[in-house]
Amino acid sequence: MNQMSNDSSVTQFLLLTFADTRELQLLHFWLFLGIYLASLLGNGLIITAIACDHHLHTPMCFFLLNLSLLDLGSISITVPKAMTNSLWDTRAISYLGCAAQVFLFAFLISAEFFLLTIMAYDRYVAICKPLHYGTLLGSRACAKMTAAAWGSGFLSAVLHTASTFSLPLCQGNAVDQFFCEIPQILKLSCSDSHYLWEVGLVLVSASLAFGCFIFIVVSYVKILRAVLRIPSEQGRHKAFSTCLSHLAVVCLFISTGMVANLKPPSISSPSLDLVVSFLYSVVPAAMNPLIYSMRNQELKETLKKLIQSAISQQH
């Protein structure tokens, strides 16, 4: 088999476009711009509100601030490049640009899943062990857990990116996706040994992700049991309502990820892959601020004050 090295053969990759006609390309540009600005505004407001209001300096809000930072990062890696390509009618992304996209997206998505797992633990302690909440989730413990989530995501991304881009590529340079992601780069490889190494890494990551998923499920089973033991209906509603935002975000994150990675190859097509990847790479980052701001009363009040203050300053 004629194997070509990465360095000599591939200097850029060609991304998949959302449409062939110029009118539709511009429509996609404006659609992506609207979603991106909404995500910037929503996550930016949450970060500002939590940073400015000392009433929101709680473990849950600290984790939420980090979640918003991760969401801002992940959507900024994929959407601006897709917008640029639609606007200028091009498909190209440089080799280094593609490697950066793979690394940063893998880093932020992995860190986000670890952080959502920690947030499930936060809700479990708040409802099942309320008397120990201050001890188990002090500022130092929160900082350590958050650093562990970011660090684990970084390590995972380093391993995946290094193994993926050490592969010799001999299947062209057309990526069947609107951004660079590992499964699409692997399709361009012609080395079975390297491919098996990457598959091994994917299996390890999948096992870790499954472990996190089981931890979240077990946490919520225990939370549900504790909530059902609360005698008053108002108390039950108040206790469980603090979990609904996190539960909705976890369901959105996991369901879009599962659809993207577990759909049968028989129903796979470039256009379907494009839609599915949009669901898991863009939608959660845009929806998370809305989900949290609607359910958290203190956050809602702070956001209202911030917006009113900004409006009054303009007048």
ZATORLO-695688 format. One record per residue (C-alpha): residue in one letter; y, z, x. Coordinates in Angstrom, 1 decimal. Example, Ala and Ser with C-alpha at 12.3 -4.5 7.8 and 13.67 -1.06 7.14 Angstrom:
{atom "A",{-4.5,7.8,12.3}},
{atom "S",{-1.1,7.1,13.7}},
END
This chain:
{atom "M",{0.0,0.0,0.0}},
{atom "N",{3.4,-0.9,1.3}},
{atom "Q",{5.3,2.4,1.5}},
{atom "M",{9.0,2.4,2.2}},
{atom "S",{10.9,5.4,3.4}},
{atom "N",{13.6,7.0,1.4}},
{atom "D",{16.3,6.6,4.0}},
{atom "S",{15.9,2.8,4.6}},
{atom "S",{15.1,1.6,1.2}},
{atom "V",{16.9,3.6,-1.5}},
{atom "T",{20.7,4.3,-1.0}},
{atom "Q",{21.4,4.6,-4.7}},
{atom "F",{19.7,5.0,-8.1}},
{atom "L",{20.3,3.2,-11.4}},
{atom "L",{20.6,5.4,-14.4}},
{atom "L",{19.7,4.4,-17.9}},
{atom "T",{22.7,3.5,-20.2}},
{atom "F",{23.0,4.7,-23.8}},
{atom "A",{24.0,1.2,-25.0}},
{atom "D",{24.3,-2.4,-23.8}},
{atom "T",{27.4,-3.5,-25.7}},
{atom "R",{30.8,-2.5,-24.5}},
{atom "E",{31.9,-1.1,-27.9}},
{atom "L",{28.9,1.3,-28.0}},
{atom "Q",{29.4,2.3,-24.4}},
{atom "L",{33.0,3.4,-25.2}},
{atom "L",{31.8,5.2,-28.4}},
{atom "H",{29.3,7.1,-26.3}},
{atom "F",{32.1,8.0,-23.8}},
{atom "W",{34.3,9.5,-26.6}},
{atom "L",{31.3,11.3,-28.1}},
{atom "F",{30.4,12.8,-24.7}},
{atom "L",{34.0,13.7,-24.1}},
{atom "G",{34.3,15.5,-27.4}},
{atom "I",{31.1,17.5,-26.8}},
{atom "Y",{32.1,18.3,-23.2}},
{atom "L",{35.6,19.5,-24.2}},
{atom "A",{34.1,21.6,-27.0}},
{atom "S",{31.6,23.2,-24.5}},
{atom "L",{34.4,23.8,-21.9}},
{atom "L",{36.6,25.4,-24.6}},
{atom "G",{33.9,27.5,-26.2}},
{atom "N",{32.4,28.8,-22.9}},
{atom "G",{35.8,29.2,-21.3}},
{atom "L",{37.1,31.3,-24.2}},
{atom "I",{34.0,33.6,-24.0}},
{atom "I",{34.4,34.0,-20.3}},
{atom "T",{38.2,34.8,-20.7}},
{atom "A",{37.6,37.2,-23.6}},
{atom "I",{34.9,39.2,-21.8}},
{atom "A",{36.9,39.3,-18.6}},
{atom "C",{40.2,40.4,-20.3}},
{atom "D",{39.0,42.9,-22.9}},
{atom "H",{37.6,46.2,-21.4}},
{atom "H",{35.9,46.9,-24.8}},
{atom "L",{33.6,43.9,-24.0}},
{atom "H",{32.6,45.3,-20.6}},
{atom "T",{29.0,46.1,-21.8}},
{atom "P",{25.7,45.0,-20.4}},
{atom "M",{25.1,42.4,-23.2}},
{atom "C",{28.6,40.9,-22.7}},
{atom "F",{28.1,40.8,-18.9}},
{atom "F",{24.9,38.8,-19.4}},
{atom "L",{26.7,36.6,-21.9}},
{atom "L",{29.5,35.9,-19.4}},
{atom "N",{26.8,34.8,-16.9}},
{atom "L",{25.1,32.7,-19.6}},
{atom "S",{28.4,30.9,-20.3}},
{atom "L",{28.9,30.2,-16.6}},
{atom "L",{25.4,28.7,-16.4}},
{atom "D",{26.1,26.6,-19.5}},
{atom "L",{29.4,25.3,-18.1}},
{atom "G",{27.7,24.4,-14.9}},
{atom "S",{24.7,22.6,-16.4}},
{atom "I",{26.7,20.5,-18.8}},
{atom "S",{29.2,19.6,-16.0}},
{atom "I",{26.4,18.2,-13.8}},
{atom "T",{25.1,15.7,-16.3}},
{atom "V",{27.8,14.7,-18.8}},
{atom "P",{30.9,13.8,-16.6}},
{atom "K",{28.7,11.3,-14.6}},
{atom "A",{27.3,9.8,-17.9}},
{atom "M",{30.9,9.5,-19.2}},
{atom "T",{32.1,7.8,-16.0}},
{atom "N",{29.2,5.3,-16.1}},
{atom "S",{29.9,4.5,-19.8}},
{atom "L",{33.7,4.1,-19.2}},
{atom "W",{33.3,1.8,-16.1}},
{atom "D",{30.2,0.0,-17.3}},
{atom "T",{28.1,0.9,-14.4}},
{atom "R",{24.6,2.5,-13.8}},
{atom "A",{24.8,3.5,-10.2}},
{atom "I",{24.6,7.0,-8.7}},
{atom "S",{24.3,7.5,-4.9}},
{atom "Y",{21.2,8.9,-3.3}},
{atom "L",{22.9,12.2,-2.4}},
{atom "G",{24.6,12.3,-5.8}},
{atom "C",{21.2,12.1,-7.4}},
{atom "A",{19.7,14.7,-5.2}},
{atom "A",{22.7,17.0,-6.0}},
{atom "Q",{22.1,16.5,-9.7}},
{atom "V",{18.4,17.3,-9.5}},
{atom "F",{19.1,20.5,-7.4}},
{atom "L",{22.0,21.8,-9.4}},
{atom "F",{20.4,21.1,-12.8}},
{atom "A",{17.1,22.7,-11.8}},
{atom "F",{19.0,25.7,-10.4}},
{atom "L",{21.1,26.4,-13.4}},
{atom "I",{18.4,25.7,-16.1}},
{atom "S",{15.9,27.9,-14.2}},
{atom "A",{18.5,30.7,-13.8}},
{atom "E",{19.4,30.4,-17.5}},
{atom "F",{15.8,31.0,-18.6}},
{atom "F",{15.5,34.0,-16.3}},
{atom "L",{18.8,35.3,-17.7}},
{atom "L",{17.6,34.9,-21.3}},
{atom "T",{14.5,36.9,-20.4}},
{atom "I",{16.7,39.7,-19.0}},
{atom "M",{18.8,39.6,-22.2}},
{atom "A",{15.6,40.1,-24.3}},
{atom "Y",{14.9,43.2,-22.2}},
{atom "D",{18.5,44.4,-22.8}},
{atom "R",{18.0,44.0,-26.6}},
{atom "Y",{14.6,45.8,-26.4}},
{atom "V",{16.1,48.8,-24.5}},
{atom "A",{19.1,48.9,-26.9}},
{atom "I",{16.9,49.2,-30.0}},
{atom "C",{13.6,50.7,-28.8}},
{atom "K",{15.0,53.1,-26.1}},
{atom "P",{18.6,53.7,-27.1}},
{atom "L",{18.8,57.1,-25.4}},
{atom "H",{17.9,55.6,-22.1}},
{atom "Y",{20.2,52.5,-22.4}},
{atom "G",{22.9,53.8,-20.1}},
{atom "T",{20.3,54.8,-17.4}},
{atom "L",{18.1,51.7,-17.5}},
{atom "L",{21.1,49.2,-17.9}},
{atom "G",{23.8,50.7,-15.7}},
{atom "S",{26.3,48.4,-14.0}},
{atom "R",{24.3,48.4,-10.8}},
{atom "A",{21.0,47.6,-12.6}},
{atom "C",{22.7,44.8,-14.5}},
{atom "A",{24.2,43.3,-11.4}},
{atom "K",{20.8,43.4,-9.6}},
{atom "M",{19.0,41.7,-12.5}},
{atom "T",{21.6,39.0,-12.9}},
{atom "A",{21.6,38.4,-9.1}},
{atom "A",{17.7,38.1,-9.3}},
{atom "A",{18.1,35.5,-12.1}},
{atom "W",{20.6,33.4,-10.1}},
{atom "G",{18.5,33.8,-6.9}},
{atom "S",{15.2,32.9,-8.5}},
{atom "G",{16.8,29.7,-10.0}},
{atom "F",{18.2,28.8,-6.6}},
{atom "L",{14.9,29.3,-4.8}},
{atom "S",{13.0,27.2,-7.5}},
{atom "A",{15.6,24.4,-7.2}},
{atom "V",{15.4,24.3,-3.4}},
{atom "L",{11.6,24.0,-3.5}},
{atom "H",{11.5,21.3,-6.2}},
{atom "T",{14.4,19.2,-4.8}},
{atom "A",{13.0,19.3,-1.2}},
{atom "S",{9.5,18.3,-2.3}},
{atom "T",{10.7,15.6,-4.7}},
{atom "F",{13.1,13.9,-2.3}},
{atom "S",{10.5,14.1,0.6}},
{atom "L",{8.4,11.5,-1.3}},
{atom "P",{8.4,7.9,-0.2}},
{atom "L",{9.7,5.8,-3.0}},
{atom "C",{8.3,2.3,-3.5}},
{atom "Q",{8.6,1.7,-7.3}},
{atom "G",{12.3,0.6,-7.2}},
{atom "N",{15.3,2.7,-7.9}},
{atom "A",{15.8,2.5,-11.7}},
{atom "V",{15.7,6.0,-13.3}},
{atom "D",{14.7,6.0,-17.0}},
{atom "Q",{17.2,8.7,-17.8}},
{atom "F",{21.0,9.2,-18.1}},
{atom "F",{20.9,11.7,-15.3}},
{atom "C",{18.6,12.3,-12.3}},
{atom "E",{15.7,14.6,-13.2}},
{atom "I",{12.4,15.3,-11.3}},
{atom "P",{9.8,13.6,-13.6}},
{atom "Q",{11.8,10.3,-13.5}},
{atom "I",{12.1,10.5,-9.7}},
{atom "L",{8.3,11.2,-9.4}},
{atom "K",{7.6,8.0,-11.3}},
{atom "L",{9.2,6.0,-8.4}},
{atom "S",{6.9,7.7,-5.8}},
{atom "C",{3.9,6.0,-4.2}},
{atom "S",{2.5,9.0,-2.3}},
{atom "D",{-0.4,10.8,-4.0}},
{atom "S",{-0.5,13.7,-1.6}},
{atom "H",{3.2,14.6,-2.0}},
{atom "Y",{2.9,14.0,-5.7}},
{atom "L",{0.1,16.5,-5.9}},
{atom "W",{2.3,19.1,-4.1}},
{atom "E",{5.1,18.6,-6.5}},
{atom "V",{2.6,18.8,-9.5}},
{atom "G",{1.4,22.1,-8.0}},
{atom "L",{5.0,23.4,-7.8}},
{atom "V",{5.6,22.3,-11.5}},
{atom "L",{2.4,24.2,-12.5}},
{atom "V",{3.7,27.4,-10.7}},
{atom "S",{7.1,27.0,-12.4}},
{atom "A",{5.4,26.4,-15.8}},
{atom "S",{3.3,29.6,-15.3}},
{atom "L",{6.5,31.6,-14.5}},
{atom "A",{8.2,30.1,-17.5}},
{atom "F",{5.2,31.0,-19.7}},
{atom "G",{5.3,34.5,-18.3}},
{atom "C",{9.0,34.8,-19.3}},
{atom "F",{8.2,33.4,-22.7}},
{atom "I",{5.4,35.9,-23.3}},
{atom "F",{7.8,38.7,-22.2}},
{atom "I",{10.4,37.6,-24.7}},
{atom "V",{7.9,37.4,-27.5}},
{atom "V",{6.4,40.8,-26.7}},
{atom "S",{10.0,42.3,-26.6}},
{atom "Y",{10.8,40.9,-30.0}},
{atom "V",{7.5,42.1,-31.5}},
{atom "K",{8.4,45.6,-30.3}},
{atom "I",{12.0,45.2,-31.5}},
{atom "L",{10.8,44.1,-35.0}},
{atom "R",{8.4,47.1,-35.2}},
{atom "A",{11.3,49.5,-34.2}},
{atom "V",{13.7,47.9,-36.7}},
{atom "L",{11.2,48.2,-39.6}},
{atom "R",{10.8,51.9,-38.9}},
{atom "I",{14.6,52.5,-39.5}},
{atom "P",{14.8,54.1,-43.0}},
{atom "S",{18.1,52.6,-44.3}},
{atom "E",{18.4,48.9,-45.1}},
{atom "Q",{21.9,48.9,-43.7}},
{atom "G",{20.6,50.4,-40.4}},
{atom "R",{17.8,47.8,-40.2}},
{atom "H",{20.3,44.9,-40.8}},
{atom "K",{22.8,46.2,-38.2}},
{atom "A",{20.1,46.7,-35.6}},
{atom "F",{18.5,43.3,-36.0}},
{atom "S",{21.8,41.5,-36.3}},
{atom "T",{22.6,42.4,-32.7}},
{atom "C",{19.5,40.4,-31.7}},
{atom "L",{20.0,37.3,-33.9}},
{atom "S",{22.4,35.5,-31.5}},
{atom "H",{20.1,35.9,-28.6}},
{atom "L",{17.0,34.9,-30.6}},
{atom "A",{18.8,31.8,-31.9}},
{atom "V",{19.8,30.8,-28.3}},
{atom "V",{16.3,31.4,-27.0}},
{atom "C",{14.7,29.3,-29.8}},
{atom "L",{17.2,26.5,-29.2}},
{atom "F",{16.6,26.5,-25.4}},
{atom "I",{12.8,26.7,-25.6}},
{atom "S",{12.3,24.3,-28.5}},
{atom "T",{14.4,21.5,-26.9}},
{atom "G",{12.7,22.1,-23.5}},
{atom "M",{9.3,22.0,-25.1}},
{atom "V",{10.0,18.8,-27.0}},
{atom "A",{11.2,17.2,-23.7}},
{atom "N",{8.3,18.3,-21.5}},
{atom "L",{5.3,18.5,-23.9}},
{atom "K",{5.6,15.4,-26.0}},
{atom "P",{2.6,13.1,-25.7}},
{atom "P",{3.0,10.1,-23.3}},
{atom "S",{1.8,7.8,-26.1}},
{atom "I",{5.0,8.3,-28.0}},
{atom "S",{7.2,8.1,-24.9}},
{atom "S",{9.9,5.4,-24.7}},
{atom "P",{13.2,5.1,-22.7}},
{atom "S",{15.3,5.5,-25.9}},
{atom "L",{13.3,8.5,-27.2}},
{atom "D",{13.4,10.1,-23.7}},
{atom "L",{17.1,9.6,-23.7}},
{atom "V",{17.6,11.4,-27.0}},
{atom "V",{15.2,14.2,-26.1}},
{atom "S",{16.9,14.8,-22.7}},
{atom "F",{20.3,14.9,-24.5}},
{atom "L",{18.9,17.6,-26.8}},
{atom "Y",{17.8,19.9,-24.0}},
{atom "S",{20.5,19.2,-21.4}},
{atom "V",{23.6,19.0,-23.5}},
{atom "V",{23.1,20.6,-26.9}},
{atom "P",{22.3,24.3,-25.9}},
{atom "A",{25.4,24.4,-23.6}},
{atom "A",{27.6,23.2,-26.4}},
{atom "M",{26.0,25.4,-29.1}},
{atom "N",{25.6,28.7,-27.4}},
{atom "P",{29.3,29.8,-27.5}},
{atom "L",{29.3,29.0,-31.3}},
{atom "I",{26.1,31.0,-31.9}},
{atom "Y",{27.3,34.0,-30.0}},
{atom "S",{30.9,34.0,-31.3}},
{atom "M",{29.8,33.8,-34.9}},
{atom "R",{27.4,36.8,-34.6}},
{atom "N",{29.3,39.2,-32.3}},
{atom "Q",{32.1,40.9,-34.3}},
{atom "E",{33.9,42.4,-31.3}},
{atom "L",{33.8,39.1,-29.4}},
{atom "K",{35.0,37.3,-32.6}},
{atom "E",{38.0,39.7,-32.8}},
{atom "T",{38.9,39.3,-29.2}},
{atom "L",{38.7,35.5,-29.4}},
{atom "K",{41.0,35.6,-32.5}},
{atom "K",{43.5,37.7,-30.6}},
{atom "L",{43.4,35.3,-27.6}},
{atom "I",{44.0,32.2,-29.8}},
{atom "Q",{46.8,33.9,-31.7}},
{atom "S",{48.4,35.0,-28.5}},
{atom "A",{48.2,31.4,-27.1}},
{atom "I",{49.7,30.0,-30.3}},
{atom "S",{52.6,32.5,-30.4}},
{atom "Q",{53.5,31.8,-26.7}},
{atom "Q",{53.8,28.1,-27.5}},
{atom "H",{56.3,28.8,-30.3}},
END
